[in-house]
Amino acid sequence: MFIVLALLAGSLALGDPREDSDLAAARALFEQNVHAIQERDHDAYLGCYLASERLVMTGPEGFRRGFDVLAEGTPPTGSEEWPAALIASDLRLAWIRAGVVYGTYRYRVSYDGNDWAAGISERFFLETEEGWRIAVSTAFASTAGTPAPPMALVGATLHDGSGGPPLEDAAVLIRGGRIERVGRRNEVLIPVGVDIVDFTGKHLVPGLVDTHVHYSQTGWADGRPDAFDVRSISPYEVAMAENEAHPERFHLAFLASGITAVFDVGGYPWTRRLGEAVETDPFAPHVAACGPLIATFDPEVLSLPDAKQMIVPDDEAQARAFVRAHAAAGSDAIKLWFVVQSDDDVREWAGIVHAVGRAAEELGLPLVVHATNLEAARVAVDAGASLLVHSVEDRTVDDAFVESCRARGTFYCPTLTVRAGYRWLHERVVPDELRSLLDLVHPSVRERVERTEALERDVRSAEVARSLAQRGAREREITYSNLRRMRDAGVRVVLGTDAGNPLTLHGPSVFAELEAKHAAGLTPVEVLVAATSHAAAAMGREDDLGRVASGYVADLVVLDADPSADVRALRSITHVIRAGTLHEREHLLPR
């Protein structure tokens, strides 16, 4: 990959023979300056600046003057620190007069590898007897929501998320964080001044969408004490406070795994605030959230003294009241946790389920339902479920159910791999496949996962592990067959991992789920569609996410390998573009 920094050559005295050479000299000095910072080269960095009292530096902290002031703050001897990473783009230069050039560029900088700041910096380049030097330097942070500079991605083979044939040697023009034009490279006019990123030999796909995640769970046992109780070594209240305080731990893991949008389908009330907070954040996925789940029972250990995840209605009137309260609090959808033990339980709850569905429809909110047996899923679809977030596991789906899903436009998220994490936990093992992905998650998550093998062993866990293994083997044939039946009937299948459950990690759990869909019978292209345009539609964002098309948000993933030939190619991520901001994958890896 290389970036062509296009220069905007403005001038106050057009046609001067010095103009081109001065602009070239200023550009060379700029590149030298950035390279010195990236390489932490003290002498080369200071050598870029005017060694005079007349050197001027300005930023939010105010006006500073003099080379000695700069030198006193320059590492390693100065008071400042070198950044862990600096990304410079969108260099614009304007020739003022002979020997004087003005320029600006956009920067992104991180001092710890996790937190990033973005802004714009100015330079006045001055020709002196010692050569060209920077005489004025400013830097100002961008305000929240400032779009990335325009950019054109060229040369890659484009898989646009529609399921159609790929487009070779494509060009994607991005402006204001959205896709402006898409076509072959020779068909898309790229305006002067737009940075061009050449991805020849790569593959370009829409950002992936995970329609089944939980920010209120940790990815380990301490987020699910109802299933595996480790509160004596990792208090639940502490784990939940950390999740609320630091959602960015999961944001970056999602992006590093190619996921640029997620649907949080049930959690604590604070999850409702995530969507607005991150909508234009280039370091987080888009988030839609349901908030607390309306449930058929309440595992009380999944509550806090001042907040609940599950609320159980006593009757239909209370169910409707809960839906109205969710709408008023800002829920993007209503989640129903329809957990039952028998068909008799299904009939007992059917009235409340329909009341929830009618109230959600009246308020314009989608209904998301957890229902793993056929009769519960049937009632859920009849009640208006727009998204089923688990497979039907107890029996083969019948024609009437399949047709109901197709006719009503219900999305089917089979969530095939989540139970494996529970089995590993009870077996006290971290499989090599899972261990190989730990570089993609925050150190606090990695530390949790690595504690699995040190947990005390007991007879009950061994029995649970055997039971889960046997159940998984029985259900796999059913869930895979049901997935194929739904696909064959035209029901839209979508990607969802149930991320947050034990050892189903936010972000990298997506790869096993994608590959399980392929193992179940979906083609690589069908898997990609399920993970992009279909999943975006299930999240209510089919008009601006999940496709590489004009007008859509510029969320894209760059791959080394062809995802239409092998679903494992979706692991070969080199870059992620979020709202028009280009990230090298290594810059997204939590530290």
VEXBADREN-266528 format. One record per residue (C-alpha): x, y, z; residue number from 1; residue in three letters. Coordinates in steps of 0.001 Angstrom, whole numbers, m for minus. Layout:
<atoms>
         x         y         z     n   res
         X         Y         Z   NUM   ALA
...
</atoms>
This chain:
<atoms>
         x         y         z     n   res
         0         0         0     1   MET
      1181      3547      m620     2   PHE
      m478      6908      m149     3   ILE
      m181      9608     m2783     4   VAL
      m445     12936      m976     5   LEU
     m2014     15240     m3542     6   ALA
      m870     18840     m3274     7   LEU
     m3198     21771     m3613     8   LEU
      m909     24289     m5221     9   ALA
     m2421     27704     m4598    10   GLY
      m430     30856     m5243    11   SER
      m540     34561     m4764    12   LEU
      1637     35087     m7818    13   ALA
       718     32512    m10418    14   LEU
      3303     31439    m12941    15   GLY
      6458     32197    m10927    16   ASP
      9241     29801    m12000    17   PRO
     10083     29120     m8311    18   ARG
      6617     27799     m7455    19   GLU
      7004     24133     m8386    20   ASP
     10448     23730     m6851    21   SER
      9410     25503     m3633    22   ASP
      6350     23270     m3264    23   LEU
      8475     20179     m3811    24   ALA
     10985     21343     m1205    25   ALA
      8250     22064      1329    26   ALA
      6704     18663       746    27   ARG
     10058     16941      1213    28   ALA
     10595     18791      4511    29   LEU
      7123     17854      5685    30   PHE
      7775     14169      4971    31   GLU
     11141     14428      6741    32   GLN
      9447     16017      9766    33   ASN
      6765     13300     10029    34   VAL
      9304     10516      9488    35   HIS
     11514     11895     12269    36   ALA
      8555     11778     14678    37   ILE
      7607      8261     13654    38   GLN
     11211      7096     14011    39   GLU
     11732      9062     17252    40   ARG
     14819     10686     15768    41   ASP
     15673     13630     18046    42   HIS
     18298     15263     15838    43   ASP
     16393     14818     12568    44   ALA
     13242     16244     14172    45   TYR
     14904     19390     15499    46   LEU
     16764     19791     12212    47   GLY
     13432     20471     10473    48   CYS
     12802     23714     12426    49   TYR
     14100     27253     12213    50   LEU
     16914     27490     14768    51   ALA
     15939     30980     15837    52   SER
     14027     32931     18447    53   GLU
     11581     33671     15639    54   ARG
     10279     30095     15492    55   LEU
      6581     30201     16473    56   VAL
      4470     27331     17852    57   MET
       763     27638     18640    58   THR
     m1876     25252     19932    59   GLY
     m4720     25073     22447    60   PRO
     m2240     25830     25234    61   GLU
     m1335     29145     23615    62   GLY
      1547     30903     21906    63   PHE
      5156     29728     22307    64   ARG
      8234     31119     20647    65   ARG
     11850     30152     20095    66   GLY
     13844     27116     19046    67   PHE
     15143     26584     22581    68   ASP
     11575     26164     23840    69   VAL
     10993     23445     21239    70   LEU
     14281     21711     22057    71   ALA
     13556     21733     25786    72   GLU
     10387     19752     25228    73   GLY
     11717     17311     22632    74   THR
     12372     13734     23772    75   PRO
     14414     11925     24852    76   PRO
     15960     14695     26919    77   THR
     12922     16990     26942    78   GLY
      9754     16958     28955    79   SER
      7508     15641     26162    80   GLU
      7065     12036     24971    81   GLU
      7244     10624     21479    82   TRP
      3866      9380     20255    83   PRO
      3343      5644     19972    84   ALA
      1869      6286     16517    85   ALA
      1388      9270     14212    86   LEU
      m634      9164     11003    87   ILE
      m443     12192      8715    88   ALA
     m2681     12700      5673    89   SER
     m4382     15286      3468    90   ASP
     m1321     17517      3022    91   LEU
     m2272     20760      1298    92   ARG
       379     23275       221    93   LEU
        18     26828     m1047    94   ALA
      2901     28812     m2518    95   TRP
      2970     32325     m1009    96   ILE
      6069     33806     m2588    97   ARG
      9593     32758     m3426    98   ALA
     10977     30859      m436    99   GLY
      7686     30784      1550   100   VAL
      5096     27968      1481   101   VAL
      2045     27499      3711   102   TYR
       664     24032      4414   103   GLY
     m1866     22085      6468   104   THR
     m2306     18403      7164   105   TYR
     m4635     16171      9171   106   ARG
     m3136     14104     11947   107   TYR
     m4088     11204     14178   108   ARG
     m1848     10554     17134   109   VAL
     m1703      8130     20050   110   SER
       684      8198     22967   111   TYR
      m284      4837     24472   112   ASP
     m1549      2868     21481   113   GLY
     m5134      2879     22790   114   ASN
     m6414      6459     22983   115   ASP
     m6218      8496     19787   116   TRP
     m6558     12191     19106   117   ALA
     m7178     13802     15733   118   ALA
     m6753     17330     14482   119   GLY
     m5270     19696     11945   120   ILE
     m1787     21150     11926   121   SER
      m359     24126     10014   122   GLU
      3163     24814      8814   123   ARG
      4948     27796      7317   124   PHE
      7951     26519      5381   125   PHE
     10773     29027      4919   126   LEU
     13873     28844      2742   127   GLU
     16972     29848      4722   128   THR
     20731     29824      4115   129   GLU
     20811     26400      5821   130   GLU
     18006     25051      3632   131   GLY
     14250     24809      4063   132   TRP
     12969     24972      7635   133   ARG
      9617     25090      9472   134   ILE
      9175     28639     10804   135   ALA
      5594     28378     12161   136   VAL
      3888     25270     13511   137   SER
       380     24909     14945   138   THR
     m1775     21961     15998   139   ALA
     m5445     22000     17002   140   PHE
     m7637     19036     17933   141   ALA
    m10698     18342     15810   142   SER
    m14107     18670     17367   143   THR
    m16139     15491     17831   144   ALA
    m17828     14430     14609   145   GLY
    m15369     16139     12271   146   THR
    m15374     13981      9126   147   PRO
    m12196     12414      7838   148   ALA
    m10503     14069      4853   149   PRO
    m11570     12901      1402   150   PRO
     m9876      9783       108   151   MET
     m9993      7440     m2862   152   ALA
     m9371      3708     m2563   153   LEU
     m8198      2233     m5863   154   VAL
     m7040     m1042     m7330   155   GLY
     m8733     m3592     m5063   156   ALA
    m11307     m6181     m6091   157   THR
    m14600     m4965     m4646   158   LEU
    m17238     m7241     m3079   159   HIS
    m20019     m4741     m2443   160   ASP
    m22206     m6768       m45   161   GLY
    m25058     m7312     m2515   162   SER
    m24020    m10836     m3449   163   GLY
    m23313     m9798     m7046   164   GLY
    m20090    m10468     m8941   165   PRO
    m16941     m8743     m7681   166   PRO
    m15610     m5640     m9416   167   LEU
    m11923     m5775    m10281   168   GLU
     m9639     m2731    m10240   169   ASP
    m12291      m748     m8388   170   ALA
    m12266      2837     m7184   171   ALA
    m14210      4086     m4168   172   VAL
    m14303      7850     m3630   173   LEU
    m15004      8861       m20   174   ILE
    m15924     12346      1146   175   ARG
    m17380     13570      4435   176   GLY
    m17294     10056      5879   177   GLY
    m19577      8653      3161   178   ARG
    m19095      6917      m148   179   ILE
    m19526      9370     m2993   180   GLU
    m18788      7258     m6070   181   ARG
    m18005      3605     m6859   182   VAL
    m16847      2091    m10138   183   GLY
    m13858       843    m12049   184   ARG
    m10724      2893    m11566   185   ARG
    m10860      4247    m15095   186   ASN
    m14502      5319    m14647   187   GLU
    m14272      7291    m11380   188   VAL
    m12939     10834    m11612   189   LEU
    m10827     11576     m8555   190   ILE
    m10660     15317     m7849   191   PRO
     m7353     17104     m7477   192   VAL
     m6307     17244     m3830   193   GLY
     m7794     13895     m2778   194   VAL
     m5428     11365     m1210   195   ASP
     m5256      8149     m3238   196   ILE
     m4684      4831     m1469   197   VAL
     m3628      2027     m3790   198   ASP
     m4868     m1403     m2698   199   PHE
     m3970     m3291     m5869   200   THR
     m4010     m7016     m5158   201   GLY
     m6303     m6643     m2123   202   LYS
    m10017     m7300     m1651   203   HIS
    m12467     m4701      m370   204   LEU
    m15704     m5570      1477   205   VAL
    m18259     m3649      3545   206   PRO
    m17651     m3474      7266   207   GLY
    m19142     m6504      9005   208   LEU
    m22236     m6205     11206   209   VAL
    m22725     m8373     14319   210   ASP
    m26428     m8417     15179   211   THR
    m26066    m10274     18485   212   HIS
    m23723     m8758     21093   213   VAL
    m23842     m7798     24762   214   HIS
    m21733     m4935     26134   215   TYR
    m23057     m5846     29597   216   SER
    m21149     m9126     29548   217   GLN
    m17394     m9568     29776   218   THR
    m16492    m12462     27499   219   GLY
    m15723    m14585     30557   220   TRP
    m17366    m16253     33540   221   ALA
    m17570    m13105     35657   222   ASP
    m20199    m11689     33303   223   GLY
    m22492    m14712     33719   224   ARG
    m22585    m15804     37384   225   PRO
    m25893    m17537     36651   226   ASP
    m23992    m20061     34532   227   ALA
    m20553    m20171     36178   228   PHE
    m19992    m18420     39488   229   ASP
    m16565    m16832     40013   230   VAL
    m17766    m13933     42172   231   ARG
    m15356    m14944     44947   232   SER
    m12391    m14054     42733   233   ILE
    m13990    m11555     40326   234   SER
    m16930     m9658     41857   235   PRO
    m19828     m9145     39471   236   TYR
    m20374     m5527     40556   237   GLU
    m16761     m4672     39726   238   VAL
    m16903     m6342     36319   239   ALA
    m20099     m4499     35402   240   MET
    m18708     m1144     36562   241   ALA
    m15648     m1681     34363   242   GLU
    m17833     m2521     31349   243   ASN
    m19820       682     31761   244   GLU
    m16749      2831     32342   245   ALA
    m14681      1396     29475   246   HIS
    m16747       259     26499   247   PRO
    m13797      1256     24309   248   GLU
    m12143     m2033     25314   249   ARG
    m14739     m3774     23190   250   PHE
    m15003     m1034     20528   251   HIS
    m11433     m1554     19330   252   LEU
    m11703     m5350     19407   253   ALA
    m14749     m5162     17163   254   PHE
    m12980     m2860     14669   255   LEU
     m9803     m4954     14650   256   ALA
    m12003     m7932     13717   257   SER
    m13568     m6064     10794   258   GLY
    m16862     m5315     12590   259   ILE
    m18019     m1730     12062   260   THR
    m21561     m2022     13458   261   ALA
    m23138     m4036     16280   262   VAL
    m26606     m4654     17698   263   PHE
    m26564     m4882     21498   264   ASP
    m29653     m6989     22058   265   VAL
    m29987     m6770     25819   266   GLY
    m28134     m5298     28762   267   GLY
    m28074     m2649     31436   268   TYR
    m29753       727     30831   269   PRO
    m26439      2490     30142   270   TRP
    m26028       568     26880   271   THR
    m28746      2754     25340   272   ARG
    m26320      5705     25435   273   ARG
    m23657      4006     23350   274   LEU
    m25216      4576     19941   275   GLY
    m25296      8355     20000   276   GLU
    m21868      8518     21627   277   ALA
    m20103      6541     18890   278   VAL
    m22098      7164     15703   279   GLU
    m19338      9273     14107   280   THR
    m16452      7928     16200   281   ASP
    m13801      6393     13902   282   PRO
    m12552      4276     16828   283   PHE
    m15834      2514     17589   284   ALA
    m18505       577     15680   285   PRO
    m22001      1923     15208   286   HIS
    m24159       627     18074   287   VAL
    m27885        52     18307   288   ALA
    m29092     m1120     21729   289   ALA
    m32242     m2602     23252   290   CYS
    m31500     m1892     26903   291   GLY
    m32949     m4267     29557   292   PRO
    m34627     m7437     28347   293   LEU
    m38312     m8170     28853   294   ILE
    m38048    m11732     30086   295   ALA
    m40020    m14791     31080   296   THR
    m37851    m15197     34181   297   PHE
    m35171    m13225     36004   298   ASP
    m31826    m14767     36978   299   PRO
    m31401    m12334     39864   300   GLU
    m27619    m12728     39956   301   VAL
    m27559    m10799     36652   302   LEU
    m28776     m7666     38437   303   SER
    m27104     m4898     40392   304   LEU
    m28448     m3150     43482   305   PRO
    m29396      m124     41385   306   ASP
    m30023     m1647     37921   307   ALA
    m31591     m4652     36257   308   LYS
    m30988     m6439     32976   309   GLN
    m34165     m8533     33099   310   MET
    m37698     m7339     33798   311   ILE
    m40522     m9879     34027   312   VAL
    m44062     m8594     33376   313   PRO
    m46895     m9931     35522   314   ASP
    m49519     m9462     32827   315   ASP
    m50183     m7958     29406   316   GLU
    m50829     m4458     30728   317   ALA
    m47502     m4415     32512   318   GLN
    m45782     m5788     29412   319   ALA
    m47140     m2887     27361   320   ARG
    m46034      m448     30057   321   ALA
    m42507     m1873     29951   322   PHE
    m42371     m1352     26178   323   VAL
    m43529      2255     26516   324   ARG
    m40889      2869     29174   325   ALA
    m38183      1428     26927   326   HIS
    m39257      3664     24077   327   ALA
    m39206      6732     26298   328   ALA
    m35722      5816     27571   329   ALA
    m34305      5583     24058   330   GLY
    m34214      1868     23253   331   SER
    m33564      1186     19560   332   ASP
    m35525     m2070     19748   333   ALA
    m37328     m4289     22239   334   ILE
    m35645     m7537     23294   335   LYS
    m37790    m10416     24552   336   LEU
    m35966    m13226     26364   337   TRP
    m38489    m15983     25680   338   PHE
    m36936    m18825     27667   339   VAL
    m39314    m21719     28317   340   VAL
    m39041    m25359     29320   341   GLN
    m42051    m26814     27507   342   SER
    m44766    m26113     24967   343   ASP
    m47140    m25587     27904   344   ASP
    m44907    m22698     29030   345   ASP
    m45113    m21255     25527   346   VAL
    m48910    m21217     25654   347   ARG
    m48859    m19643     29116   348   GLU
    m46715    m16747     27915   349   TRP
    m48228    m16287     24442   350   ALA
    m50578    m13474     25481   351   GLY
    m47791    m11423     27021   352   ILE
    m45542    m12041     24011   353   VAL
    m48255    m10749     21671   354   HIS
    m48845     m7751     23923   355   ALA
    m45141     m6892     23744   356   VAL
    m45210     m7260     19962   357   GLY
    m48271     m5049     19496   358   ARG
    m46866     m2325     21764   359   ALA
    m43503     m2386     19978   360   ALA
    m45207     m2108     16579   361   GLU
    m47324       830     17740   362   GLU
    m44177      2657     18824   363   LEU
    m42214      1779     15692   364   GLY
    m39664      m360     17511   365   LEU
    m38359     m3671     16121   366   PRO
    m38946     m6768     18238   367   LEU
    m35889     m8970     18825   368   VAL
    m36554    m12391     20365   369   VAL
    m34459    m15114     21985   370   HIS
    m36438    m18295     21315   371   ALA
    m34672    m21617     20853   372   THR
    m37584    m24038     20561   373   ASN
    m39895    m24144     17592   374   LEU
    m43181    m23340     19319   375   GLU
    m41689    m20338     21135   376   ALA
    m40159    m19094     17885   377   ALA
    m43510    m19583     16128   378   ARG
    m45328    m17451     18711   379   VAL
    m42561    m14838     18511   380   ALA
    m42852    m14529     14734   381   VAL
    m46647    m14374     14913   382   ASP
    m46242    m11584     17497   383   ALA
    m44164     m9573     15039   384   GLY
    m40545    m10540     15742   385   ALA
    m38279     m8845     13235   386   SER
    m35159    m10728     14372   387   LEU
    m34700    m14156     15935   388   LEU
    m31270    m14196     17566   389   VAL
    m30865    m17955     18084   390   HIS
    m31393    m21113     16108   391   SER
    m34426    m23250     16523   392   VAL
    m32668    m26108     18301   393   GLU
    m35248    m28625     19499   394   ASP
    m36636    m29900     16191   395   ARG
    m36714    m29349     12457   396   THR
    m38591    m26233     11423   397   VAL
    m41810    m26960      9525   398   ASP
    m43036    m25403      6303   399   ASP
    m45600    m23195      8038   400   ALA
    m42970    m21625     10298   401   PHE
    m40511    m21082      7470   402   VAL
    m43177    m19467      5316   403   GLU
    m44280    m17241      8205   404   SER
    m40717    m15991      8632   405   CYS
    m40350    m15376      4909   406   ARG
    m43699    m13609      4526   407   ALA
    m43173    m11382      7552   408   ARG
    m39572    m10527      6643   409   GLY
    m38181    m11944      9883   410   THR
    m34381    m12117     10018   411   PHE
    m32791    m15353     11232   412   TYR
    m29591    m15135     13295   413   CYS
    m28607    m18722     14092   414   PRO
    m25789    m17932     16592   415   THR
    m24121    m21306     16047   416   LEU
    m20954    m21169     18153   417   THR
    m21730    m19538     21517   418   VAL
    m22220    m22771     23470   419   ARG
    m18666    m23893     22767   420   ALA
    m17389    m21169     25092   421   GLY
    m19397    m22542     27999   422   TYR
    m18030    m26018     27352   423   ARG
    m14445    m24768     27267   424   TRP
    m15019    m22933     30516   425   LEU
    m16282    m26070     32248   426   HIS
    m13417    m28073     30740   427   GLU
    m10942    m25411     31960   428   ARG
     m9319    m25163     28528   429   VAL
     m8404    m22332     26186   430   VAL
     m8240    m23912     22706   431   PRO
     m5381    m22925     20423   432   ASP
     m7849    m21306     18021   433   GLU
     m9109    m18990     20769   434   LEU
     m5624    m18321     22115   435   ARG
     m4457    m17276     18654   436   SER
     m6993    m14425     18661   437   LEU
     m6121    m12868     22013   438   LEU
     m3962    m10147     20436   439   ASP
     m7214     m8655     19111   440   LEU
     m8738     m8060     22551   441   VAL
     m7969     m5700     25417   442   HIS
     m5354     m6907     27939   443   PRO
     m8018     m7055     30654   444   SER
    m10034     m9485     28506   445   VAL
     m6964    m11516     27668   446   ARG
     m6085    m11789     31355   447   GLU
     m9570    m13065     32116   448   ARG
     m9417    m15707     29380   449   VAL
     m6018    m16921     30548   450   GLU
     m7394    m17484     34060   451   ARG
     m9671    m20209     32698   452   THR
     m7113    m22990     32955   453   GLU
     m6283    m22065     36554   454   ALA
     m9866    m22368     37809   455   LEU
    m10385    m25049     40388   456   GLU
    m11687    m28271     38873   457   ARG
    m14767    m30009     40239   458   ASP
    m16998    m32964     39454   459   VAL
    m19998    m30826     38527   460   ARG
    m18113    m28893     35876   461   SER
    m16857    m32092     34302   462   ALA
    m20431    m33377     34127   463   GLU
    m21685    m30095     32636   464   VAL
    m18909    m30157     30030   465   ALA
    m19863    m33687     28963   466   ARG
    m23518    m32703     28795   467   SER
    m22768    m29634     26690   468   LEU
    m20627    m31700     24312   469   ALA
    m23383    m34282     23872   470   GLN
    m26053    m31622     23473   471   ARG
    m23934    m29735     20950   472   GLY
    m23461    m32837     18833   473   ALA
    m27225    m33529     18844   474   ARG
    m28218    m29968     18091   475   GLU
    m25629    m29297     15406   476   ARG
    m27432    m31446     12859   477   GLU
    m30736    m29733     13659   478   ILE
    m29416    m26167     13652   479   THR
    m27421    m26641     10459   480   TYR
    m30405    m28216      8708   481   SER
    m32733    m25452      9900   482   ASN
    m30308    m22804      8682   483   LEU
    m30273    m24343      5208   484   ARG
    m34076    m24597      5141   485   ARG
    m34460    m20953      6054   486   MET
    m31877    m19903      3468   487   ARG
    m33479    m22012       738   488   ASP
    m36876    m20440      1443   489   ALA
    m35540    m16912      1055   490   GLY
    m35468    m15982      4756   491   VAL
    m32659    m13495      5296   492   ARG
    m29910    m15058      7403   493   VAL
    m27675    m12677      9377   494   VAL
    m24455    m12752     11362   495   LEU
    m24571    m12778     15156   496   GLY
    m22153    m14171     17741   497   THR
    m23710    m13531     21192   498   ASP
    m20424    m11801     22023   499   ALA
    m19874    m11231     25721   500   GLY
    m20845    m14719     26805   501   ASN
    m18035    m16779     28375   502   PRO
    m15166    m17189     25889   503   LEU
    m17283    m15724     23077   504   THR
    m15165    m12609     22793   505   LEU
    m16345     m9237     21553   506   HIS
    m14792     m9004     18102   507   GLY
    m12772    m12093     17180   508   PRO
    m15572    m14562     17959   509   SER
    m16930    m13480     14577   510   VAL
    m14503    m15688     12655   511   PHE
    m15685    m19010     14106   512   ALA
    m19300    m17932     13583   513   GLU
    m18714    m17027      9940   514   LEU
    m16972    m20331      9316   515   GLU
    m19726    m22289     11074   516   ALA
    m22269    m20771      8678   517   LYS
    m20162    m21997      5796   518   HIS
    m19863    m25447      7408   519   ALA
    m23654    m25493      7709   520   ALA
    m24020    m25068      3959   521   GLY
    m23893    m21369      3097   522   LEU
    m21541    m20403       280   523   THR
    m18767    m17877      1001   524   PRO
    m20742    m15216      m866   525   VAL
    m23886    m15991      1147   526   GLU
    m21851    m15738      4346   527   VAL
    m20556    m12313      3314   528   LEU
    m24063    m11071      2493   529   VAL
    m25329    m12393      5848   530   ALA
    m22545    m10467      7593   531   ALA
    m23032     m7190      5703   532   THR
    m26177     m6059      3859   533   SER
    m28580     m8508      5518   534   HIS
    m27172     m7855      8975   535   ALA
    m27337     m4088      8459   536   ALA
    m30992     m4429      7475   537   ALA
    m31699     m6461     10618   538   ALA
    m30174     m3619     12622   539   MET
    m32441     m1110     10874   540   GLY
    m29599       425      8847   541   ARG
    m30099     m1075      5379   542   GLU
    m30104      2388      3772   543   ASP
    m26654      3443      4945   544   ASP
    m24668       439      6257   545   LEU
    m23657     m2966      4933   546   GLY
    m22979     m2020      1304   547   ARG
    m20257      m342      m701   548   VAL
    m22470      2022     m2649   549   ALA
    m22964      5746     m3187   550   SER
    m24475      7476      m173   551   GLY
    m23556      4754      2319   552   TYR
    m21344      5372      5342   553   VAL
    m17728      4663      4409   554   ALA
    m17250      1575      6595   555   ASP
    m15076      m930      4746   556   LEU
    m12554     m3710      5353   557   VAL
     m9455     m4490      3295   558   VAL
     m8445     m8144      2965   559   LEU
     m5411     m9969      1626   560   ASP
     m7483    m12906       354   561   ALA
    m10651    m13435     m1686   562   ASP
    m13763    m13823       527   563   PRO
    m15842    m15112     m2383   564   SER
    m13547    m18124     m2689   565   ALA
    m12881    m18929       974   566   ASP
    m14749    m17668      4033   567   VAL
    m11490    m17784      6011   568   ARG
    m10336    m14864      3885   569   ALA
    m12350    m12656      6252   570   LEU
     m9556    m13246      8782   571   ARG
     m6955    m11675      6450   572   SER
     m7672     m8075      7485   573   ILE
     m5007     m5483      6688   574   THR
     m6995     m2253      7076   575   HIS
    m10353     m1080      8388   576   VAL
    m12101      2104      7242   577   ILE
    m14625      3530      9693   578   ARG
    m16588      6616      8629   579   ALA
    m13891      7392      6074   580   GLY
    m10974      7095      8504   581   THR
     m8367      4591      7354   582   LEU
     m6846      2400     10073   583   HIS
     m4019       m40      9658   584   GLU
     m5145     m3056     11607   585   ARG
     m2096     m2985     13859   586   GLU
     m3118       474     15077   587   HIS
     m6424      m959     16304   588   LEU
     m4867     m3708     18385   589   LEU
     m5453     m2904     22063   590   PRO
     m2362     m2437     24197   591   ARG
</atoms>
